[in-house]
Amino acid sequence: MKAVLALADGRIFKGKAFGATGETSGEVVFNTAMSGYQEVLTDPSYKGQMVTMTYTQIGNTGINPEDIESNQLYLSGFIVREYLDCYSNYRATMSLDAYLKENGVVGIQGIDTRALTRHLRDKGAQNGIISTIDFDPESLVKKARAIPSMSGLDLATGVTCSAPYHWTQGLWDLQTGYPEVDKRDLKYKVVAYDFGIKLNILRCLVSAGCDVTVVPATFPAESALAMNPDGIFLSNGPGDPEPMKEVIENIKKFVGKKPIFGICLGHQLLGLALGGRTIKLKFGNHGSNLPVMDIATKKVEITAQNHGFSVDILSLSNVAGLAHENLNDQTVEGMAHKTLPIFSVQHHPEASPGPHDSHYLFNRFVEMMEKHKA
Ligand SMILES: NC(=O)CC[C@H](N)C(=O)O
């Protein structure tokens, strides 16, 4: 079946349908990870976006019940060069095509994803539409132009959990799978704010020794402080952090009271809560192969990233300093408070998908809580 991708600036790509059929729209971004499409599909931070993979063959490891970052697919469309229906993986239970169909995600395959990526890199990420029912370029471009811009959209409060819950599962192991960690090994009480939290963040926190209670995005700081946690964690999530005023005000109430660690959207919200500002990048960073330097140790780590916004570190010059830097585009990759036990990173130390170079950051959070306790 035919499918067409139209971008808001008028560029058209003709391909073939895969996954669900129909029409879908969102901000089109490119992801440079060579594997891990299932984690990309289930990452809540992609809500409102359509993802094109730069790796050319997608589908060959199928879908398994374990490599999920949430219980749902949040992205609005999936774009690949060549879809492979014949999958091979000892854990796989179904094909990618069947998975997309089951979850109602519209896909397009057989387009020149290199040309699309170069276009997005040159012109910037922009809205687009995939259709298997309307093939008229003029009508499609008109529809793509009518989609609201990602800037100004609070999407995170729409994907958060509805009530607090406790998490005890640790990191995956080849022999045992996902272990349930003994409560006696969890020494640090952490309240984790869910703005669209990836499950591997929870697993990393637990494996680092944290007793994690996950709370909804607007859970009052007073109630969180009443739990007497050792630290506060702020998660990743979709959309623009700037309109999330209630959440930002809430985060301010933890500053100076508890150690805080933020990842991605959590890092951006923390920047806003500390009085800084955030900006929208031209096309952002999405992938599992992005070099970052830890300024303190000068060590370079290869990281997983997925963001379109960034913290303007100069707007925080009296409060926090640059702690990590992206070596590709020099974007702010992390910050540390000048006097308080507060730090955050733009990239994803939990990886999933991606290398484990940045896992040490969860231990850094634990050390921070240990010091603060003492
Ligand atoms: N992964 C994330 O948390 C993404 C943060 C934010 N939505 C951005 O695009 O920058």
The ligand as a MOL file (V3000), in Angstrom:
LIG
                    3D

  0  0  0     0  0            999 V3000
M  V30 BEGIN CTAB
M  V30 COUNTS 10 9 0 0 0
M  V30 BEGIN ATOM
M  V30 1 N 13.9070 13.0100 26.6370 0
M  V30 2 C 13.4260 14.1160 27.1900 0
M  V30 3 O 13.2080 14.2140 28.3800 0
M  V30 4 C 13.0600 15.2320 26.2200 0
M  V30 5 C 12.9160 16.5820 26.8660 0
M  V30 6 C 12.2000 17.5950 25.9900 0
M  V30 7 N 10.9110 17.1000 25.6290 0
M  V30 8 C 13.0330 17.9070 24.7590 0
M  V30 9 O 12.6600 17.5390 23.6680 0
M  V30 10 O 14.0540 18.5280 24.8650 0
M  V30 END ATOM
M  V30 BEGIN BOND
M  V30 1 1 1 2
M  V30 2 2 2 3
M  V30 3 1 2 4
M  V30 4 1 4 5
M  V30 5 1 5 6
M  V30 6 1 6 7
M  V30 7 1 6 8
M  V30 8 2 8 9
M  V30 9 1 8 10
M  V30 END BOND
M  V30 END CTAB
M  END
